[in-house]
Amino acid sequence: MSKKKRFGVSEALSRGLSETIHVVENNLGIFRNVILPLSRLELDPDNPRKLAIGLIDLQKGLHKSDPTYEQKTAEFEKLKELANTIESSGIINPIVVYKRGEYYRIVAGERRFLASHIVGRTEIEARVFNDKPKAFDLKLIQWIENTAREDLTLDERINNIREIINEYTIQQGEVDLTGTLLKNITGLSLSQATYYLAVLNAPEEILQMIGNGMIRSLDKAAIIAGISCANTREEALAACVEGCSLKELRKIAARPKQHLKKKLSVPAKTKPGRTLSRVNMGFTFNTAVIHTIVESVLKQTEFRRYTDIFLKVDWNHIDQSTHAFKKLIEILEQEVVR
């Protein structure tokens, strides 16, 4: 558990709230650490961070009729990432609150409060001011918190992951770095960890565009990184810069490659030596490729009865996509007669 804490949160992130507490100690002086029930906490409506999503949204769910639905959905996805870290590593830094009537109002840490609700926690560690901070001090604390916790750019996040990996290898020695291992180290979801690995191993041109802020989405960067054809990858990069959707980018990545068509039209040369007894299906990091193959097979009349088997597959998840492809091969082995 201690290792997860060490590698789950960046040094800068931990330092941010520590600086906040130093400000409190130097200027206000009195607080105590306690465990508080989430039911007695309330958000500060004047917090300058201005999250669109609130506790009611988590309790009742998001609705498309809400005019801020897209913004709340984006914030909810980010809260789930934080929730994954909290579930695996706990609350690294206590939230900061002050007593207000029967409740405690959150000065700093509303995202940790909301993420704790997502993972089903009922209590949270908090630093409680015995007296409400003065207006200026309250805004100063919230400003430091929000600045320290401001969403990082994709380039900064990738560099953080790279530093975490480097430190882990220094501590543990060289390891076979997999999505599962990175998930365990950082508290990321497996799909997120796999995407980070794909981007870390991406061609230099992709990393440069991430560094320049031209690619800001991890999902898009991972899809582009999985494209082996240089021409298709260049097309995908251009589309990404122009603001194409994730769905559109997947379509580009799934297009048949012209150079592969040419290769398929040339009779294969047989190498001397042992006769092959099985076909090598190759490999890909692009789950959209697997999805395309499976869908293409299921569209054929004789295979439509197997559609229900694949309905719940998350095609963005490499493990699930891999399992689905293996299942498809099993079906084809049974159904296709030579």
N, C-alpha and C positions, 0 to 999 in steps of 0.2 A: 504493500500500500504506500509506503514512504517513497518508493521509486516513482510511482505514478504521480505523487504530489510534486516531486522534483521536476518531472518532465512534462507535466500536464499544463502548466501555466508559465508564460514567459517571464523572465526576470523583470522586464520593463513593466509588465502588468502588475506583478507583485509589489514592485517599488512604488507604483502610483498611489495605492491606498496607504502604504506606509508613510509617504510624504504627507498625505492628508491627515493622518493621525498625529504626526509631528506638529502640524499646524495647530491642531486641536490642543495638544498638550502645552504648546508654547503660548497660545493666545487665550484659551478658554479654561484649560486646566483640569476639569473634573469630569470623569466618565467612569463607567464600570462595565465589565464584560458579563453578560448573562445569556441564558438560552431562553428565547421567547417563542411562544406559539404563533404560527403564521396568522391565525385568526385574529390576533390583536394588533396586527400591523396594518398601516394604511399608506398609500402612495401620496406623495406631495404634488398637488395639482400645479404648483408653481415651479416645479423642477424644470430648469432650462433645457434638459435633454428632450422633453416633449415626445415621449413614446406614444404612438397611436394606439397600441394594444394595451389593454388593461386586464385586471383580474376577472371582470365579468366576461370578457371575450374568452378567457381560458376555461371558465366554468360552463358557459353556454355554447361555445363554439363560434366560429366565424361564419358570416353569411354573405353571399355575393351581392345582396341588396345593399349592404353597407357601402357608402361612398368611399370609405377608406379601406375597402377590402384588400386591394392589392398591397398597400403599404403594410397593413396588419399581417397579411400572409408572409411578406418578406421578413418582418420583425419576428414572427412566430418561428420561422425556419432558423433564424439566428439564435433565438432563445432555446430551441431544441439542441443546438450545438453546445450551448453553455450547460444545458441540463445533462447532456452526456458526460461532460467533465465533472459536474457536481455529483452525479451518480457514481462515477468511478473513483473520484479523488476527494469528494467532500467539498465544503466551503473553505477555500484557502484563506480568504480574508473576510472577517465578519462584516456584516452590514453596519451602518451607522444610523442611529435613530435618536429621537428625543421624545419624552413623555408629553402626551397631549390628551388630557382628560382620561378616558378609559383605554385609549389606544396609544400606540407608539407610531409617530410619523417618520417615514424613511427619509433621511438626509442623503445618504449615499448607498447604493446597492439595490436599486429597484429591479434591475435585470436578474440579479441573484435571487431576489425574492420571488419574482415571477417564474424563473426556471425551477426553483424549489417546488413550486406548486405543480409544475409539469411532471416532475419525477415522484410526486406523491408524498413529499415530506410534510410533516406537521409542525416542526420546530426549526429554528435557525439561530445560529450564534450571532449576537449583536453587541456592539459597543453603544451604551446608552448614556447620553448626556443627562446629568441631574437637572440641568436647567436648559431651556430652549436657547440655542445660540442666537446672538444678535443678528439682525437682518443681513448686515454686511458679511459677517463671519459665516452665516448659513450659505449665502451665495458663493463665497470664496471656496468653501468646502465642496459644494456641488460642482463648481467650475473645475476644480482640481480633479475630482472624481470623473467627470465627463470627459475632460481632456485626456486623462490617463487611460480611460476605457473607450476612447473613440474608436470606431470600427477601423481596423487596419486595412491597408490596401492589399491586394492579392500578392504583390511583390514582397511586402513586409511579412505577410503570413507564410509565404514559401520560404523566405529567409529564416524565419523563426523555426519552422519545421526542420530546415537544414541544420540549424544550430543545435536543435534538440537531438537530431540523429547523430551529429558529430560528437556531442557530449556523451550520448549513450554508448557509442562505440569506444570512446576513450575509457569509459567505466567498465564496459563489459567485454571489450575486444571486438574483433571483426565478427559480424553476424550476417546471416542470410536475411536481409531486410524484406519482410513481406507486409501486406496490408494488415494482416492480423496482428503482427508484432507492433507495427506503428500505432494501431488502434489501442493496444494495451498500454503502450508507453504514454500516449497523449490523451486518451479518453475520447478521441474522435470516433465517429461511427465508422464501420468497416468500409462503407462506400466512399466516405470522405477521405479516409486514410489511403485507399487505393487510388483515388484521384490525385492526391498529393504526390504519391510515388510516381504516377504517370507523368505529371508535370515536371517533377524534379529530374526525370530522365528525358525530358523533351529536347528536341533540337534547339540549338542556340538561338535561332531566329525567333522561336516562340518565347523563350525566356527574355529576350531583348524587348519584345513587344509588351510583355507583362511588366517589365521594368519601366517602360515608357508610359505605362498606363493605358495602352491601346487595347489590352485584354484585361478585363477586371473580374471575369467570372471564372471560378475554379472549374465548374462543369464544362464550360466551353473550352477552356484551356486543355482539359483532359481529353476531350473528344478530338481536338486538333492534334494533340500529341500522339494519339493512337493511329493517325493516318500515315501509312507508310509511303504512299505515292506522293512524290514531291509536287507534282502539278496539282493534284487534288488538295494537298495541304495548303498550297499557295492560294487556291481558290477559297478554301475555308477561312484562311486568315483574312482575306479581303472582305469576305462576307461578314465576319465577326466584327471587323473594324467599322463596317457600315451599319452595324446594329441588328443583324439578323437574330431571329429567335433560336432557342435551343433546339426546337423541333426542326427548323430549317437547316441548322448546322448538322444535325444528325442525318438528314437526307443527303446532304453533300457528301458526308463521310461514307455513306452507304452506297454511293454510286459505283457501278462497275468501272474499273480502271481500264482505260484504253490499251495501255501497254500489256495488261493481263490478257485482254482479248486477243492481241496479236500473238502472245505466247501460246495461248490455247489453240490457235489455228495452225501452229507448227507441230508436226509429228514429233513426239518425244523420243529421244535417243535412249536406247537401252544400254546401261553400263554393264561391262563384263563383271562376272562374279556371281554371288549367291542370288537366286531368284527371290524377289520380294513376295511375301505371303500376305501382306496387308497394306492398305492405303494410308499414307500419312495425311491427316486432315489439316495440318498446320496449326497456327495459333494466332490470336489477336487480342489486343487490349481494348479494342473498340466493341463494346457490348451491342452497339447498333447493328454491327455486322451479324452477330448471332441472332438478334431479333429478326432481321431481314430474312435470314435463312429459314428460321422456324416458320415465319409467316408465309413464306413462299411455298413451303411444303404443305402447310395446313390449308392453303387455298385450293389444293387439288382435291377433287371430289372424294377419292378413296381415303383421304386422311382427315377430312373435316370432323369425323366423329371423335377425334382426339383433341379438339380445340379446348374443351373444358380443362384439360390437364394443365394448360399453360396460362389460364386466365389470371391467376394471382401472382405471376412472376413479375418481379420488379426488374425491368430490363436495364436499369441503371446500376444494378448491383451485380458485380462480376461473379460472385459465388453462385447467386441464383441463376444468372445467365448460363454459367458453365454447367450447372446441374440440369438446366432445361435442355441444353444442347445434347448432353449425354443421353437424356431421356429420349430425345428425338432420334438419335442414332439407334437406340434400342428398338424403337418402334419400326424404323426403316429396316433394320436387320430382320425383324419378324415378318414384315409385310412385303418387302421387295424380293421377288424371286428372280434368280439369274436366267 
